[in-house]
Amino acid sequence: MSTIPADLRYAASHEWARLETDGTVTIGITDHAQDALGDVVFIELPEVGQQLAAGQQAGVVESVKAASDIYAPISGEVIEVNSMLVDGPEQINSHPYESWFYKLKPQNTAEMDNLLDAAGYQASVDA
């Protein structure tokens, strides 16, 4: 059973998003996604300064099983990437909600309302 924290919002493509107190949004992949991927061996992160539209490819996660695109759950400018994941991508498997991928300065925080809550994401995973 995957863990689905109630304080996050979720994209159907298995990214999570957390609105921070400073107005930025932190993004990673869900426990369900890392479990489906298996052992993560490589990650490609977006560039700082890159403008992303909601639903746009933002990077790639590669595992021993497959490669999977990472998508931006909302629109915004990449302001920080978690470079520790480049040298230690396996952190995604052990701590998917602490191992964030990148942070955005959102164009419109109201886009967070378009994402799923924990119950909605659980229903999409169970479907």
N, CA, C and O atoms as CSV, one atom per row, in Angstrom:
chain,resi,resn,atom,element,x,y,z
A,1,MET,N,N,0.846,-1.191,0.000
A,1,MET,CA,C,0.000,0.000,0.000
A,1,MET,C,C,0.881,1.241,0.000
A,1,MET,O,O,1.751,1.393,0.858
A,2,SER,N,N,0.658,2.106,-0.943
A,2,SER,CA,C,1.428,3.337,-1.059
A,2,SER,C,C,0.971,4.359,-0.032
A,2,SER,O,O,-0.200,4.409,0.344
A,3,THR,N,N,1.903,5.157,0.407
A,3,THR,CA,C,1.611,6.257,1.311
A,3,THR,C,C,1.178,7.459,0.481
A,3,THR,O,O,1.793,7.761,-0.542
A,4,ILE,N,N,0.122,8.146,0.914
A,4,ILE,CA,C,-0.364,9.328,0.205
A,4,ILE,C,C,-0.625,10.431,1.232
A,4,ILE,O,O,-1.720,10.498,1.789
A,5,PRO,N,N,0.360,11.295,1.494
A,5,PRO,CA,C,0.171,12.365,2.474
A,5,PRO,C,C,-0.994,13.293,2.110
A,5,PRO,O,O,-1.151,13.687,0.954
A,6,ALA,N,N,-1.794,13.627,3.102
A,6,ALA,CA,C,-2.988,14.451,2.891
A,6,ALA,C,C,-2.662,15.915,2.636
A,6,ALA,O,O,-3.503,16.641,2.107
A,7,ASP,N,N,-1.458,16.373,2.999
A,7,ASP,CA,C,-1.129,17.792,2.855
A,7,ASP,C,C,-0.585,18.160,1.477
A,7,ASP,O,O,-0.234,19.317,1.245
A,8,LEU,N,N,-0.509,17.197,0.560
A,8,LEU,CA,C,0.013,17.453,-0.778
A,8,LEU,C,C,-1.107,17.411,-1.804
A,8,LEU,O,O,-2.203,16.925,-1.523
A,9,ARG,N,N,-0.825,17.924,-2.995
A,9,ARG,CA,C,-1.738,17.815,-4.136
A,9,ARG,C,C,-1.034,16.917,-5.160
A,9,ARG,O,O,0.193,16.816,-5.163
A,10,TYR,N,N,-1.815,16.272,-6.022
A,10,TYR,CA,C,-1.278,15.238,-6.897
A,10,TYR,C,C,-1.745,15.394,-8.333
A,10,TYR,O,O,-2.892,15.759,-8.592
A,11,ALA,N,N,-0.836,15.113,-9.266
A,11,ALA,CA,C,-1.180,15.050,-10.680
A,11,ALA,C,C,-1.496,13.596,-11.019
A,11,ALA,O,O,-0.952,12.678,-10.407
A,12,ALA,N,N,-2.367,13.394,-11.985
A,12,ALA,CA,C,-2.704,12.029,-12.416
A,12,ALA,C,C,-1.463,11.311,-12.958
A,12,ALA,O,O,-1.434,10.081,-13.012
A,13,SER,N,N,-0.441,12.073,-13.359
A,13,SER,CA,C,0.811,11.502,-13.871
A,13,SER,C,C,1.791,11.155,-12.747
A,13,SER,O,O,2.957,10.859,-13.012
A,14,HIS,N,N,1.323,11.189,-11.490
A,14,HIS,CA,C,2.035,10.702,-10.301
A,14,HIS,C,C,3.102,11.639,-9.744
A,14,HIS,O,O,4.036,11.188,-9.081
A,15,GLU,N,N,2.973,12.936,-10.005
A,15,GLU,CA,C,3.814,13.913,-9.318
A,15,GLU,C,C,3.039,14.480,-8.145
A,15,GLU,O,O,1.815,14.604,-8.194
A,16,TRP,N,N,3.767,14.825,-7.085
A,16,TRP,CA,C,3.142,15.530,-5.964
A,16,TRP,C,C,3.628,16.972,-5.968
A,16,TRP,O,O,4.705,17.277,-6.479
A,17,ALA,N,N,2.815,17.854,-5.390
A,17,ALA,CA,C,3.153,19.278,-5.309
A,17,ALA,C,C,2.769,19.792,-3.925
A,17,ALA,O,O,1.688,19.507,-3.411
A,18,ARG,N,N,3.682,20.553,-3.343
A,18,ARG,CA,C,3.438,21.132,-2.019
A,18,ARG,C,C,3.623,22.645,-2.106
A,18,ARG,O,O,4.691,23.129,-2.481
A,19,LEU,N,N,2.565,23.391,-1.754
A,19,LEU,CA,C,2.643,24.843,-1.706
A,19,LEU,C,C,3.335,25.225,-0.408
A,19,LEU,O,O,2.856,24.908,0.680
A,20,GLU,N,N,4.467,25.911,-0.534
A,20,GLU,CA,C,5.253,26.310,0.634
A,20,GLU,C,C,4.761,27.654,1.169
A,20,GLU,O,O,4.050,28.378,0.473
A,21,THR,N,N,5.136,27.984,2.396
A,21,THR,CA,C,4.697,29.234,3.020
A,21,THR,C,C,5.213,30.465,2.276
A,21,THR,O,O,4.610,31.534,2.371
A,22,ASP,N,N,6.324,30.334,1.534
A,22,ASP,CA,C,6.855,31.474,0.790
A,22,ASP,C,C,6.221,31.616,-0.601
A,22,ASP,O,O,6.623,32.479,-1.381
A,23,GLY,N,N,5.234,30.773,-0.908
A,23,GLY,CA,C,4.544,30.858,-2.194
A,23,GLY,C,C,5.141,30.005,-3.298
A,23,GLY,O,O,4.572,29.914,-4.386
A,24,THR,N,N,6.284,29.375,-3.031
A,24,THR,CA,C,6.865,28.480,-4.030
A,24,THR,C,C,6.179,27.115,-3.944
A,24,THR,O,O,5.452,26.831,-2.992
A,25,VAL,N,N,6.422,26.287,-4.944
A,25,VAL,CA,C,5.842,24.958,-4.981
A,25,VAL,C,C,6.960,23.940,-5.162
A,25,VAL,O,O,7.762,24.045,-6.090
A,26,THR,N,N,7.008,22.955,-4.270
A,26,THR,CA,C,7.993,21.885,-4.316
A,26,THR,C,C,7.348,20.671,-4.984
A,26,THR,O,O,6.193,20.346,-4.708
A,27,ILE,N,N,8.103,20.000,-5.871
A,27,ILE,CA,C,7.552,18.919,-6.685
A,27,ILE,C,C,8.438,17.683,-6.625
A,27,ILE,O,O,9.665,17.776,-6.648
A,28,GLY,N,N,7.790,16.520,-6.548
A,28,GLY,CA,C,8.483,15.233,-6.587
A,28,GLY,C,C,7.564,14.181,-7.172
A,28,GLY,O,O,6.521,14.512,-7.737
A,29,ILE,N,N,7.939,12.913,-7.044
A,29,ILE,CA,C,7.047,11.843,-7.506
A,29,ILE,C,C,6.529,11.067,-6.309
A,29,ILE,O,O,7.149,11.040,-5.247
A,30,THR,N,N,5.393,10.444,-6.501
A,30,THR,CA,C,4.697,9.761,-5.419
A,30,THR,C,C,5.339,8.420,-5.064
A,30,THR,O,O,6.137,7.861,-5.817
A,31,ASP,N,N,4.959,7.935,-3.896
A,31,ASP,CA,C,5.381,6.609,-3.451
A,31,ASP,C,C,4.905,5.553,-4.448
A,31,ASP,O,O,5.643,4.618,-4.758
A,32,HIS,N,N,3.692,5.695,-4.945
A,32,HIS,CA,C,3.171,4.758,-5.938
A,32,HIS,C,C,4.058,4.744,-7.188
A,32,HIS,O,O,4.366,3.678,-7.722
A,33,ALA,N,N,4.465,5.928,-7.650
A,33,ALA,CA,C,5.300,6.027,-8.856
A,33,ALA,C,C,6.655,5.370,-8.649
A,33,ALA,O,O,7.110,4.608,-9.502
A,34,GLN,N,N,7.307,5.659,-7.520
A,34,GLN,CA,C,8.636,5.068,-7.302
A,34,GLN,C,C,8.534,3.564,-7.151
A,34,GLN,O,O,9.428,2.836,-7.582
A,35,ASP,N,N,7.443,3.082,-6.536
A,35,ASP,CA,C,7.245,1.648,-6.368
A,35,ASP,C,C,7.057,0.963,-7.724
A,35,ASP,O,O,7.598,-0.116,-7.962
A,36,ALA,N,N,6.285,1.599,-8.610
A,36,ALA,CA,C,6.057,1.043,-9.942
A,36,ALA,C,C,7.343,1.046,-10.779
A,36,ALA,O,O,7.572,0.141,-11.581
A,37,LEU,N,N,8.166,2.062,-10.583
A,37,LEU,CA,C,9.420,2.150,-11.332
A,37,LEU,C,C,10.440,1.112,-10.882
A,37,LEU,O,O,11.188,0.582,-11.703
A,38,GLY,N,N,10.475,0.823,-9.609
A,38,GLY,CA,C,11.525,-0.042,-9.070
A,38,GLY,C,C,12.741,0.787,-8.707
A,38,GLY,O,O,12.623,1.994,-8.493
A,39,ASP,N,N,13.898,0.168,-8.636
A,39,ASP,CA,C,15.120,0.836,-8.193
A,39,ASP,C,C,15.524,1.953,-9.147
A,39,ASP,O,O,15.895,1.696,-10.292
A,40,VAL,N,N,15.451,3.200,-8.670
A,40,VAL,CA,C,15.812,4.366,-9.479
A,40,VAL,C,C,17.337,4.459,-9.561
A,40,VAL,O,O,18.032,4.402,-8.546
A,41,VAL,N,N,17.846,4.603,-10.798
A,41,VAL,CA,C,19.293,4.629,-11.015
A,41,VAL,C,C,19.785,5.935,-11.632
A,41,VAL,O,O,20.986,6.207,-11.614
A,42,PHE,N,N,18.876,6.753,-12.179
A,42,PHE,CA,C,19.286,7.994,-12.834
A,42,PHE,C,C,18.112,8.964,-12.828
A,42,PHE,O,O,16.955,8.559,-12.936
A,43,ILE,N,N,18.423,10.241,-12.701
A,43,ILE,CA,C,17.394,11.273,-12.783
A,43,ILE,C,C,17.927,12.450,-13.589
A,43,ILE,O,O,19.074,12.869,-13.428
A,44,GLU,N,N,17.081,12.966,-14.449
A,44,GLU,CA,C,17.384,14.183,-15.209
A,44,GLU,C,C,16.419,15.251,-14.728
A,44,GLU,O,O,15.203,15.082,-14.818
A,45,LEU,N,N,16.954,16.344,-14.221
A,45,LEU,CA,C,16.149,17.421,-13.651
A,45,LEU,C,C,16.063,18.593,-14.623
A,45,LEU,O,O,16.920,18.730,-15.496
A,46,PRO,N,N,15.047,19.439,-14.489
A,46,PRO,CA,C,14.962,20.627,-15.351
A,46,PRO,C,C,16.067,21.619,-14.990
A,46,PRO,O,O,16.722,21.489,-13.956
A,47,GLU,N,N,16.260,22.597,-15.846
A,47,GLU,CA,C,17.259,23.643,-15.614
A,47,GLU,C,C,16.660,24.767,-14.776
A,47,GLU,O,O,15.503,25.141,-14.971
A,48,VAL,N,N,17.448,25.307,-13.839
A,48,VAL,CA,C,17.020,26.489,-13.095
A,48,VAL,C,C,16.799,27.615,-14.105
A,48,VAL,O,O,17.626,27.840,-14.988
A,49,GLY,N,N,15.684,28.310,-13.965
A,49,GLY,CA,C,15.327,29.378,-14.886
A,49,GLY,C,C,14.378,28.926,-15.988
A,49,GLY,O,O,13.779,29.754,-16.673
A,50,GLN,N,N,14.240,27.606,-16.162
A,50,GLN,CA,C,13.356,27.075,-17.197
A,50,GLN,C,C,11.904,27.387,-16.857
A,50,GLN,O,O,11.481,27.229,-15.712
A,51,GLN,N,N,11.141,27.832,-17.856
A,51,GLN,CA,C,9.710,28.072,-17.703
A,51,GLN,C,C,8.979,26.796,-18.098
A,51,GLN,O,O,9.207,26.255,-19.180
A,52,LEU,N,N,8.114,26.322,-17.233
A,52,LEU,CA,C,7.357,25.107,-17.502
A,52,LEU,C,C,5.866,25.415,-17.514
A,52,LEU,O,O,5.368,26.182,-16.689
A,53,ALA,N,N,5.165,24.809,-18.459
A,53,ALA,CA,C,3.708,24.891,-18.490
A,53,ALA,C,C,3.163,23.655,-17.800
A,53,ALA,O,O,3.809,22.607,-17.812
A,54,ALA,N,N,1.994,23.756,-17.205
A,54,ALA,CA,C,1.364,22.598,-16.574
A,54,ALA,C,C,1.249,21.476,-17.595
A,54,ALA,O,O,0.755,21.680,-18.704
A,55,GLY,N,N,1.708,20.293,-17.213
A,55,GLY,CA,C,1.665,19.140,-18.094
A,55,GLY,C,C,2.877,18.971,-18.988
A,55,GLY,O,O,2.988,17.966,-19.691
A,56,GLN,N,N,3.793,19.939,-18.976
A,56,GLN,CA,C,4.997,19.862,-19.806
A,56,GLN,C,C,6.026,18.941,-19.170
A,56,GLN,O,O,6.153,18.888,-17.947
A,57,GLN,N,N,6.765,18.210,-20.013
A,57,GLN,CA,C,7.829,17.354,-19.491
A,57,GLN,C,C,8.881,18.219,-18.804
A,57,GLN,O,O,9.329,19.231,-19.344
A,58,ALA,N,N,9.265,17.795,-17.594
A,58,ALA,CA,C,10.227,18.567,-16.809
A,58,ALA,C,C,11.502,17.782,-16.524
A,58,ALA,O,O,12.476,18.354,-16.036
A,59,GLY,N,N,11.514,16.492,-16.815
A,59,GLY,CA,C,12.680,15.673,-16.546
A,59,GLY,C,C,12.378,14.213,-16.809
A,59,GLY,O,O,11.333,13.859,-17.356
A,60,VAL,N,N,13.332,13.364,-16.399
A,60,VAL,CA,C,13.205,11.924,-16.620
A,60,VAL,C,C,13.723,11.188,-15.385
A,60,VAL,O,O,14.712,11.591,-14.771
A,61,VAL,N,N,13.039,10.110,-15.038
A,61,VAL,CA,C,13.505,9.199,-13.994
A,61,VAL,C,C,13.738,7.853,-14.674
A,61,VAL,O,O,12.858,7.338,-15.363
A,62,GLU,N,N,14.930,7.288,-14.475
A,62,GLU,CA,C,15.231,5.968,-15.020
A,62,GLU,C,C,15.437,4.993,-13.878
A,62,GLU,O,O,16.077,5.302,-12.873
A,63,SER,N,N,14.876,3.806,-14.063
A,63,SER,CA,C,15.036,2.752,-13.076
A,63,SER,C,C,15.572,1.514,-13.773
A,63,SER,O,O,15.811,1.522,-14.981
A,64,VAL,N,N,15.759,0.457,-13.006
A,64,VAL,CA,C,16.218,-0.795,-13.599
A,64,VAL,C,C,15.149,-1.372,-14.521
A,64,VAL,O,O,15.460,-2.197,-15.379
A,65,LYS,N,N,13.900,-0.955,-14.359
A,65,LYS,CA,C,12.795,-1.465,-15.176
A,65,LYS,C,C,12.475,-0.606,-16.396
A,65,LYS,O,O,12.211,-1.133,-17.477
A,66,ALA,N,N,12.499,0.726,-16.223
A,66,ALA,CA,C,11.983,1.607,-17.268
A,66,ALA,C,C,12.453,3.043,-17.066
A,66,ALA,O,O,13.025,3.393,-16.033
A,67,ALA,N,N,12.197,3.858,-18.076
A,67,ALA,CA,C,12.393,5.305,-17.969
A,67,ALA,C,C,11.016,5.944,-17.998
A,67,ALA,O,O,10.136,5.498,-18.733
A,68,SER,N,N,10.831,6.977,-17.208
A,68,SER,CA,C,9.538,7.641,-17.126
A,68,SER,C,C,9.742,9.147,-17.099
A,68,SER,O,O,10.625,9.653,-16.406
A,69,ASP,N,N,8.927,9.850,-17.851
A,69,ASP,CA,C,8.992,11.309,-17.855
A,69,ASP,C,C,8.396,11.856,-16.570
A,69,ASP,O,O,7.490,11.263,-15.984
A,70,ILE,N,N,8.918,12.994,-16.145
A,70,ILE,CA,C,8.377,13.762,-15.027
A,70,ILE,C,C,7.706,14.979,-15.654
A,70,ILE,O,O,8.280,15.622,-16.533
A,71,TYR,N,N,6.508,15.292,-15.211
A,71,TYR,CA,C,5.766,16.428,-15.769
A,71,TYR,C,C,5.566,17.504,-14.716
A,71,TYR,O,O,5.535,17.225,-13.517
A,72,ALA,N,N,5.430,18.733,-15.184
A,72,ALA,CA,C,5.137,19.850,-14.285
A,72,ALA,C,C,3.646,19.817,-13.943
A,72,ALA,O,O,2.812,19.892,-14.846
A,73,PRO,N,N,3.297,19.706,-12.668
A,73,PRO,CA,C,1.879,19.692,-12.311
A,73,PRO,C,C,1.207,21.061,-12.442
A,73,PRO,O,O,-0.008,21.148,-12.618
A,74,ILE,N,N,2.003,22.122,-12.355
A,74,ILE,CA,C,1.493,23.485,-12.550
A,74,ILE,C,C,2.536,24.267,-13.344
A,74,ILE,O,O,3.665,23.809,-13.520
A,75,SER,N,N,2.155,25.440,-13.818
A,75,SER,CA,C,3.050,26.298,-14.596
A,75,SER,C,C,3.912,27.155,-13.672
A,75,SER,O,O,3.479,27.565,-12.595
A,76,GLY,N,N,5.130,27.415,-14.114
A,76,GLY,CA,C,5.993,28.299,-13.346
A,76,GLY,C,C,7.436,28.229,-13.791
A,76,GLY,O,O,7.780,27.533,-14.746
A,77,GLU,N,N,8.276,28.968,-13.077
A,77,GLU,CA,C,9.708,29.018,-13.354
A,77,GLU,C,C,10.453,28.153,-12.343
A,77,GLU,O,O,10.234,28.261,-11.136
A,78,VAL,N,N,11.336,27.294,-12.847
A,78,VAL,CA,C,12.161,26.464,-11.976
A,78,VAL,C,C,13.151,27.378,-11.249
A,78,VAL,O,O,13.944,28.076,-11.882
A,79,ILE,N,N,13.097,27.366,-9.917
A,79,ILE,CA,C,13.989,28.243,-9.139
A,79,ILE,C,C,15.054,27.452,-8.379
A,79,ILE,O,O,16.025,28.030,-7.890
A,80,GLU,N,N,14.876,26.133,-8.278
A,80,GLU,CA,C,15.856,25.307,-7.569
A,80,GLU,C,C,15.648,23.851,-7.970
A,80,GLU,O,O,14.520,23.412,-8.196
A,81,VAL,N,N,16.749,23.108,-8.055
A,81,VAL,CA,C,16.668,21.668,-8.281
A,81,VAL,C,C,17.394,20.961,-7.145
A,81,VAL,O,O,18.305,21.522,-6.536
A,82,ASN,N,N,16.990,19.739,-6.868
A,82,ASN,CA,C,17.598,18.951,-5.801
A,82,ASN,C,C,18.776,18.181,-6.398
A,82,ASN,O,O,18.639,17.022,-6.789
A,83,SER,N,N,19.922,18.833,-6.461
A,83,SER,CA,C,21.103,18.234,-7.091
A,83,SER,C,C,21.605,17.000,-6.340
A,83,SER,O,O,22.354,16.206,-6.909
A,84,MET,N,N,21.210,16.822,-5.081
A,84,MET,CA,C,21.615,15.624,-4.335
A,84,MET,C,C,21.044,14.362,-4.978
A,84,MET,O,O,21.605,13.279,-4.809
A,85,LEU,N,N,19.931,14.484,-5.714
A,85,LEU,CA,C,19.347,13.322,-6.369
A,85,LEU,C,C,20.173,12.841,-7.553
A,85,LEU,O,O,20.102,11.668,-7.921
A,86,VAL,N,N,20.957,13.735,-8.156
A,86,VAL,CA,C,21.790,13.344,-9.294
A,86,VAL,C,C,22.821,12.312,-8.842
A,86,VAL,O,O,23.054,11.321,-9.534
A,87,ASP,N,N,23.437,12.542,-7.685
A,87,ASP,CA,C,24.434,11.610,-7.151
A,87,ASP,C,C,23.819,10.480,-6.337
A,87,ASP,O,O,24.464,9.455,-6.117
A,88,GLY,N,N,22.580,10.655,-5.888
A,88,GLY,CA,C,21.932,9.635,-5.060
A,88,GLY,C,C,20.489,9.417,-5.447
A,88,GLY,O,O,19.599,9.620,-4.622
A,89,PRO,N,N,20.222,9.002,-6.702
A,89,PRO,CA,C,18.827,8.860,-7.140
A,89,PRO,C,C,18.036,7.818,-6.358
A,89,PRO,O,O,16.806,7.852,-6.353
A,90,GLU,N,N,18.730,6.891,-5.697
A,90,GLU,CA,C,18.037,5.849,-4.930
A,90,GLU,C,C,17.267,6.430,-3.740
A,90,GLU,O,O,16.415,5.751,-3.166
A,91,GLN,N,N,17.560,7.689,-3.363
A,91,GLN,CA,C,16.813,8.350,-2.286
A,91,GLN,C,C,15.321,8.431,-2.608
A,91,GLN,O,O,14.482,8.451,-1.708
A,92,ILE,N,N,15.003,8.477,-3.903
A,92,ILE,CA,C,13.607,8.552,-4.333
A,92,ILE,C,C,12.852,7.309,-3.869
A,92,ILE,O,O,11.687,7.394,-3.480
A,93,ASN,N,N,13.520,6.151,-3.911
A,93,ASN,CA,C,12.866,4.908,-3.498
A,93,ASN,C,C,12.628,4.853,-1.997
A,93,ASN,O,O,11.585,4.376,-1.551
A,94,SER,N,N,13.576,5.332,-1.224
A,94,SER,CA,C,13.441,5.215,0.227
A,94,SER,C,C,12.649,6.362,0.853
A,94,SER,O,O,12.023,6.176,1.896
A,95,HIS,N,N,12.665,7.533,0.238
A,95,HIS,CA,C,11.995,8.710,0.809
A,95,HIS,C,C,11.350,9.555,-0.290
A,95,HIS,O,O,11.811,10.664,-0.558
A,96,PRO,N,N,10.292,9.051,-0.933
A,96,PRO,CA,C,9.736,9.777,-2.082
A,96,PRO,C,C,9.168,11.154,-1.756
A,96,PRO,O,O,9.124,12.018,-2.632
A,97,TYR,N,N,8.735,11.379,-0.522
A,97,TYR,CA,C,8.145,12.681,-0.201
A,97,TYR,C,C,9.147,13.661,0.405
A,97,TYR,O,O,8.839,14.845,0.545
A,98,GLU,N,N,10.327,13.192,0.763
A,98,GLU,CA,C,11.406,14.080,1.184
A,98,GLU,C,C,12.342,14.364,0.012
A,98,GLU,O,O,13.015,15.395,-0.011
A,99,SER,N,N,12.387,13.460,-0.953
A,99,SER,CA,C,13.301,13.568,-2.098
A,99,SER,C,C,12.632,14.353,-3.226
A,99,SER,O,O,12.295,13.797,-4.271
A,100,TRP,N,N,12.448,15.643,-2.999
A,100,TRP,CA,C,11.841,16.510,-3.999
A,100,TRP,C,C,12.764,16.659,-5.196
A,100,TRP,O,O,13.979,16.499,-5.078
A,101,PHE,N,N,12.182,16.965,-6.348
A,101,PHE,CA,C,12.940,17.089,-7.596
A,101,PHE,C,C,13.320,18.532,-7.889
A,101,PHE,O,O,14.482,18.840,-8.152
A,102,TYR,N,N,12.321,19.414,-7.841
A,102,TYR,CA,C,12.576,20.823,-8.148
A,102,TYR,C,C,11.516,21.686,-7.485
A,102,TYR,O,O,10.479,21.213,-7.021
A,103,LYS,N,N,11.832,22.997,-7.463
A,103,LYS,CA,C,10.905,23.973,-6.892
A,103,LYS,C,C,10.563,24.991,-7.969
A,103,LYS,O,O,11.409,25.399,-8.764
A,104,LEU,N,N,9.299,25.387,-7.969
A,104,LEU,CA,C,8.800,26.360,-8.938
A,104,LEU,C,C,8.362,27.640,-8.261
A,104,LEU,O,O,7.875,27.629,-7.130
A,105,LYS,N,N,8.543,28.750,-8.972
A,105,LYS,CA,C,7.842,29.988,-8.640
A,105,LYS,C,C,6.614,29.942,-9.545
A,105,LYS,O,O,6.728,30.172,-10.749
A,106,PRO,N,N,5.438,29.648,-8.980
A,106,PRO,CA,C,4.257,29.431,-9.817
A,106,PRO,C,C,3.786,30.702,-10.520
A,106,PRO,O,O,3.893,31.807,-9.988
A,107,GLN,N,N,3.261,30.510,-11.734
A,107,GLN,CA,C,2.636,31.637,-12.437
A,107,GLN,C,C,1.313,31.977,-11.776
A,107,GLN,O,O,0.931,33.145,-11.693
A,108,ASN,N,N,0.609,30.938,-11.300
A,108,ASN,CA,C,-0.706,31.144,-10.700
A,108,ASN,C,C,-0.952,30.006,-9.705
A,108,ASN,O,O,-1.195,28.870,-10.110
A,109,THR,N,N,-0.892,30.305,-8.427
A,109,THR,CA,C,-1.072,29.246,-7.421
A,109,THR,C,C,-2.467,28.625,-7.478
A,109,THR,O,O,-2.670,27.537,-6.939
A,110,ALA,N,N,-3.421,29.283,-8.111
A,110,ALA,CA,C,-4.765,28.711,-8.250
A,110,ALA,C,C,-4.731,27.423,-9.068
A,110,ALA,O,O,-5.662,26.623,-8.977
A,111,GLU,N,N,-3.677,27.198,-9.870
A,111,GLU,CA,C,-3.534,25.946,-10.623
A,111,GLU,C,C,-3.452,24.743,-9.683
A,111,GLU,O,O,-3.755,23.620,-10.085
A,112,MET,N,N,-3.046,24.972,-8.442
A,112,MET,CA,C,-2.997,23.881,-7.466
A,112,MET,C,C,-4.384,23.268,-7.265
A,112,MET,O,O,-4.509,22.084,-6.949
A,113,ASP,N,N,-5.428,24.087,-7.453
A,113,ASP,CA,C,-6.799,23.610,-7.293
A,113,ASP,C,C,-7.187,22.592,-8.372
A,113,ASP,O,O,-8.149,21.843,-8.201
A,114,ASN,N,N,-6.443,22.564,-9.479
A,114,ASN,CA,C,-6.716,21.614,-10.558
A,114,ASN,C,C,-6.143,20.230,-10.265
A,114,ASN,O,O,-6.448,19.267,-10.969
A,115,LEU,N,N,-5.315,20.133,-9.228
A,115,LEU,CA,C,-4.682,18.860,-8.884
A,115,LEU,C,C,-5.574,18.065,-7.941
A,115,LEU,O,O,-6.505,18.599,-7.338
A,116,LEU,N,N,-5.270,16.788,-7.828
A,116,LEU,CA,C,-6.045,15.893,-6.970
A,116,LEU,C,C,-5.644,16.037,-5.508
A,116,LEU,O,O,-4.478,16.288,-5.203
A,117,ASP,N,N,-6.601,15.879,-4.609
A,117,ASP,CA,C,-6.258,15.757,-3.199
A,117,ASP,C,C,-5.885,14.294,-2.944
A,117,ASP,O,O,-5.929,13.476,-3.863
A,118,ALA,N,N,-5.523,13.965,-1.721
A,118,ALA,CA,C,-5.058,12.605,-1.411
A,118,ALA,C,C,-6.116,11.556,-1.752
A,118,ALA,O,O,-5.789,10.511,-2.315
A,119,ALA,N,N,-7.373,11.822,-1.421
A,119,ALA,CA,C,-8.440,10.860,-1.705
A,119,ALA,C,C,-8.643,10.688,-3.213
A,119,ALA,O,O,-8.851,9.575,-3.695
A,120,GLY,N,N,-8.582,11.781,-3.939
A,120,GLY,CA,C,-8.726,11.720,-5.398
A,120,GLY,C,C,-7.582,10.961,-6.045
A,120,GLY,O,O,-7.782,10.184,-6.979
A,121,TYR,N,N,-6.367,11.199,-5.532
A,121,TYR,CA,C,-5.217,10.473,-6.082
A,121,TYR,C,C,-5.333,8.986,-5.757
A,121,TYR,O,O,-5.063,8.146,-6.615
A,122,GLN,N,N,-5.729,8.652,-4.535
A,122,GLN,CA,C,-5.904,7.244,-4.160
A,122,GLN,C,C,-6.915,6.579,-5.083
A,122,GLN,O,O,-6.705,5.447,-5.520
A,123,ALA,N,N,-8.005,7.269,-5.383
A,123,ALA,CA,C,-9.028,6.714,-6.280
A,123,ALA,C,C,-8.460,6.500,-7.682
A,123,ALA,O,O,-8.793,5.514,-8.338
A,124,SER,N,N,-7.601,7.417,-8.147
A,124,SER,CA,C,-7.031,7.248,-9.490
A,124,SER,C,C,-6.040,6.087,-9.531
A,124,SER,O,O,-5.932,5.405,-10.550
A,125,VAL,N,N,-5.325,5.858,-8.447
A,125,VAL,CA,C,-4.380,4.746,-8.363
A,125,VAL,C,C,-5.131,3.412,-8.301
A,125,VAL,O,O,-4.701,2.417,-8.883
A,126,ASP,N,N,-6.252,3.410,-7.589
A,126,ASP,CA,C,-7.046,2.192,-7.417
A,126,ASP,C,C,-7.846,1.820,-8.670
A,126,ASP,O,O,-8.254,0.671,-8.839
A,127,ALA,N,N,-8.065,2.813,-9.549
A,127,ALA,CA,C,-8.917,2.587,-10.742
A,127,ALA,C,C,-8.277,1.627,-11.735
A,127,ALA,O,O,-8.863,1.338,-12.779
